[in-house]
Amino acid sequence: MTSNEVLSMYENIAGLSNQMVVAARMSDWDGLSKLEGQAAVAASGALVGTVPALSDAPRLRKIDLLKQILANDRAIRDVTEPWMNQAPGLKPAVRQ
């Protein structure tokens, strides 16, 4: 994987996570699930290839993208966790 491919992968995942926030806020659970699958496929590239270490501007961009992805994850959980806590048998895993 080249550094451009790494950034492209994170850009793609960040975009998908933005769409996931919108789907969660609209209670579009099917759409959220589909986007979640797409994000998993996009992230799988990092699992099968060697991801090079980035430096300078690309590294900072990757950090910004990771921050966006994490913020989107929090926003999605803010929507879904209260619903899951009320639904029998759908308790989320405990995060440490």
Secondary structure, DSSP 8 states (H G I E B T S, - for coil): --HHHHHHHHHHHHHHHHHHHHHHHTT-HHHHHHHHHHHHHHHHHHHHS------HHHHHHHHHHHHHHHHHHHHHHHHHHHHHHHSTT-------
